[in-house]
């Protein structure tokens, strides 16, 4: 258990040693390094509130495909989450608290919100770390369909995912079905930190790039043995 006065990094490193890490909590601890006054519990309640609102839209629907369609309508049409195309590499797109307040994000953080709200509703979802583009998969009988939160939750077949790969990575990258393999919570958090390290590196913000590298090391060094 983390000490009351433990730093965000100390709490993160401790949580990273768990077999099952809490995706939202870990993402918010990363944000707490940039926003020292961040109230992690309050941000988690914001996710609970989103789930409560979405539950009214889902009603008594039990079909997984219909549930994700209604979840997408709620998050993107009613609440107004959207991909930040205008300033894709704004670091705020990688901090969960900013994504929740601004309703703006990049594929991985919008996927994180989607997964976390779905989890609270009992909707089985997993992250999919396709090169250059993060998405969500329905973890049920509809394994052939992906959800693209950056594009307002549209559903994509494997063929459409291959086309999306060419759009983001170029025609020279051959398609491989392994790109649609699920990504663990640990892998998703690692990718957020890699994104931040790259963003700050391009901005020549060495202190923040080094901080992201330090958090990556904490995550990787505390990974439990498989």
N, C-alpha and C positions, 0 to 999 in steps of 0.2 A: 504493500500500500504506500502511495506517495505521501511524503511528509507535507504538513500544511504549508510550509514556506518553501517547498521545492520549486525550482525554476521550471519554466515550460519545457526546457530541454531535458531536465532531470525526469520530469513526469513522462515525457515522450519516450525517453530511453527505457524507463521502467515498463511502460505499456508495450513497448516493442518486444520485450522479452516474453510476452504472453503467447500462448499457442493461437488464440483467436483474438485479434486486435479489433477494437471498436473503430470503424472507419471514420465516422463523424468526429469522434473525440480526437483522434490522431490528427485529422485535418485541421481542427480548431486549435490544437496545441501548436501546430506549425504557424497558424495565423497569429497566435499569441506572442510569438517572437517579434513580429512586426508591430503588433498592437498590444503593448504590455498591459493595458487596462481592460482587455477583452474579458467578458464574462462568459466562459465556456458553457456553463449551465444554462444561461439565458439563450445562447445561440442554439443549444440543443432543444430548448423549449420552442424555438421558432420552427424547427423541423417537425416537432410534435404538432404545432398549430397547422402547418401545411398538411400534415397527414389527416388531421381532424376535418379540415375543409375538403380534402379530396374524398374522404370517406362518404360525405354526403352525396358527392357526384357518383361514386361507385354504387351506392345503395346496396341492394341485395344481389347484384350481379356476381356470378361465380365463374363464368368462363374467363380463363386467363387472358385471352386475346382481347375480349371486350373490356376487361378491367384495365389493361394497359392503354387502350384507346381512350377510355374515360380519364385515366390519370394524366395522359398527355394533354387532353383538352383542358383539364383543370390547371395544370402547371403552366402551359404555354399560352392558352387562349384567355383563361380567367385571371390567373395570377400575373402573367406577363413575363415569365422567364424567356430569355432569348440569348442567342450566341452573339458575342461582341465581335462583329466583323469589322467595325470601324477602327478598333484598337486592340487587335488580337493579342498582342504581346504586352499589354498593360499588366503589371504584376498583380494588380487587384483581381484579375480574372482567376488567379490561382489560390486566392485566400477565401475559404468558405464563408466567413462572416461577410465579406464584401459581396460575394455572389448572392447571398441571401438578402442583403439589404438593397443592392442595386438591381437585382434580377438580371444580371449580366454575367456571362461566363464563357469559358472555352469548353470543348467537348468533354474533357475529363472531369471538370468540376460540375458541369451540368449533369453529367452521368452520375456523379456522386450524390447530388441532390435527389435525382430520380430514384436511385437505388435505396437511399435512406428513407425517403418517403414511402416507397414501395414496401420496404421491410416493415415499417410501422403498420402497414395495411395488410400484411400477410401475402403480398404479391412477390412470388419468387423471381428475383432478378440477379444477374451477375454482370460484372464488367467485362468488356471485350477490348483488348488493347491492340487493335489493328494498327500497323505502322502509320504514323502521321494522323491518326484519327481514332478517338476513343468512343465506344458505343456501349450499349446495354443489350443483353440477351434475355429473353424470357426463359427462365430455367424450369421448363415444363415440357409438355408434349410438343410445343411449338418451337423446337430447337432451330428450325431453319430460318426463323425470323429475328432480325435485329431491330433495335429501337435506336434512332439517332437523335439524342436530345439537342444537339447543336442545331439541327434542322427541324425544330419544333416537334420532335418525337415521331417523325415519320417512320413507317415500318419498311425494312429493306430485306430483300431476299439475298441469298449468297451471290447471285449474279450481279445484283445491284451494289453489293458491298465491294465486289471486284472492280466495278466501274468507279465507285467512290475512291478506291485506292489509287486508281490511275489519276483521278482528279487532284489528289493531295500529294502523291508521291511520284507521279510521272509514269508514262507508259513503259519505261524500262524496268519497272519493278514487277516481276511475275507474280501471279496469284498463287496463294498457298492456303489451303483450308485451315491450316494450323493458326492462321491469323485470327480465326474466330473462336479460338480456345478461351475459356474463362480465365480471368485475371483475379488473383487473390486480393484481399484487402491490403495485404502487405505490398503486393506488386503495384496496386493503384497508388498507395501513398508514396512509394518509391518514385513512381513516374511524376507525381506532382513536384517532388523535390528536384528531380532531374530537370523538369521544366523551369523551375525557379532558378536553378543554377545556370541554365542556359540563357534565360532572360537577363539576369543580372550580369552575366559575362558579356553579353552583347552590348549592354549599357555601360560597360566598364565600371560597374559598381562592385569593386573587389570585396569590400567588407561583407556585403550581402551574399555575393557568390560563395565566399568562404563559409558563411553561416549555413547556407544550404548544403554545402559539402559536409560540414560538421554534422548536420542532422542526418544526412544520408549515411554517414559512418555509424552514427548511433543506431539507426534502423538496421543496418546490415550486420553490425557486430553483435546486436542483441537478438538476432533471429534465432529462435529455438531450433534444435536439430530435428530434421525430418525423421 
